[in-house]
Amino acid sequence: MKYKNRHNNAFEFSYNENGNIDWKGEFKYTRCGFDKVKGEEILLYIDPSGGPFIGVDTDMSLFGLEGTVKNFVDHGDYYEIVIDKNSL
C-alpha cells in the first residue's frame, strides 16, 4: 500500500513473512519517542516530517491495513511495524 503525506513524500507499507508491516520511505527528518524499560529503549512512535504519525496502539485500518501496532523494529533504512496478533 502506498501513502503520500502532506509534503508529498511517498511511503510504502507491505506485509512481511512474519505478518508484520514493513514501512519504507524517506525518514530523513523524523521524530521518534522512546521509553526506557529495564535498561532497554522501546520505540513508542515514529513521526516523519509531514506524517504519518504512527504510535503504539495505532489502528492500522487508518491506512487500509489490518491490526494494531504493538511496537517497532528499526532496521536502519526502514521500520518494521510489529502487529499485535490479538488485534487481528
C-alpha positions as CSV (number, residue, x, y, z in Angstrom):
1,M,0.0,0.0,0.0
2,K,1.4,3.4,-0.9
3,Y,0.8,6.6,1.1
4,K,1.7,10.2,0.3
5,N,2.0,12.6,3.2
6,R,1.2,16.4,3.2
7,H,4.8,17.1,1.9
8,N,4.1,14.7,-1.0
9,N,6.7,12.2,0.4
10,A,5.9,8.7,-0.6
11,F,5.8,5.8,1.9
12,E,5.1,2.1,1.3
13,F,3.6,-0.3,3.7
14,S,3.8,-4.1,2.9
15,Y,3.3,-7.2,4.9
16,N,6.4,-9.3,5.6
17,E,6.8,-13.0,6.2
18,N,6.1,-12.6,10.0
19,G,2.7,-11.0,9.4
20,N,4.1,-7.6,10.4
21,I,4.3,-4.5,8.3
22,D,7.5,-3.1,6.7
23,W,7.3,0.7,6.4
24,K,9.6,2.2,3.8
25,G,10.2,5.7,2.6
26,E,12.1,8.9,3.5
27,F,12.8,9.1,7.2
28,K,15.5,11.9,7.0
29,Y,13.5,14.3,9.2
30,T,11.8,12.1,11.7
31,R,10.8,12.4,15.4
32,C,10.7,9.3,17.5
33,G,9.6,8.7,21.0
34,F,11.2,6.3,23.4
35,D,10.6,4.8,26.8
36,K,13.3,3.1,28.8
37,V,12.2,-0.3,30.3
38,K,14.7,-2.4,32.3
39,G,17.6,-0.5,30.6
40,E,16.3,-1.1,27.1
41,E,14.9,1.7,24.9
42,I,11.5,0.9,23.5
43,L,10.3,2.8,20.4
44,L,6.8,4.2,21.1
45,Y,6.2,6.3,18.0
46,I,7.6,7.4,14.6
47,D,6.6,10.8,13.1
48,P,8.3,11.6,9.8
49,S,8.0,15.3,8.8
50,G,4.7,15.7,7.0
51,G,3.3,12.5,8.6
52,P,2.1,9.9,9.1
53,F,2.4,9.8,12.9
54,I,2.2,6.1,13.9
55,G,2.5,5.0,17.5
56,V,1.9,2.0,19.7
57,D,-1.8,1.1,19.7
58,T,-2.4,2.8,16.3
59,D,-5.2,1.1,14.4
60,M,-3.6,0.4,11.0
61,S,-7.0,0.4,9.3
62,L,-6.4,4.1,9.1
63,F,-4.0,3.2,6.3
64,G,-6.1,0.3,4.8
65,L,-4.2,-2.3,6.7
66,E,-5.1,-4.8,9.4
67,G,-4.1,-4.9,13.1
68,T,-3.0,-2.6,15.9
69,V,0.6,-1.5,16.5
70,K,2.4,-3.4,19.3
71,N,5.9,-2.0,18.8
72,F,8.5,-1.2,16.2
73,V,11.8,-2.6,15.0
74,D,14.4,-0.1,13.4
75,H,16.1,-1.8,10.5
76,G,18.2,1.2,9.6
77,D,16.6,2.2,6.3
78,Y,13.1,1.1,7.2
79,Y,10.9,0.3,10.2
80,E,9.0,-2.9,10.9
81,I,5.7,-2.3,12.5
82,V,5.0,-5.2,14.8
83,I,1.3,-6.0,14.8
84,D,-0.5,-7.2,17.9
85,K,-1.7,-10.7,16.7
86,N,-4.6,-10.5,19.2
87,S,-5.9,-7.5,17.3
88,L,-6.5,-9.4,14.1
